[in-house]
């Protein structure tokens, strides 16, 4: 019977740790949301500019264009 109480205690500790972690994540989410509201709306990404080669064919976009 002594083994039963130990597993129950371990489960209780594990659940408490899970709840604390969940609460911390929720708090960080709220903080990020507040910071985002303080800084205003995020900047719109700049428009892509299509460049053409000598033959008039559009060139492809590179990785850093996005």
C-alpha angles and dihedrals in degrees: 000000000000089000092059095060092048093055091046090051091049091050090050091051092047092050092048090051090049091051092048091050090049091050091050091051091050090050092051090050091054091048092051091049091051092049090050091051091049094052092048128229115343116256117265113246112257117259117260115250117218113219125197130211126226092279093054094253117139114248120229124256120255128225093261094052090080 
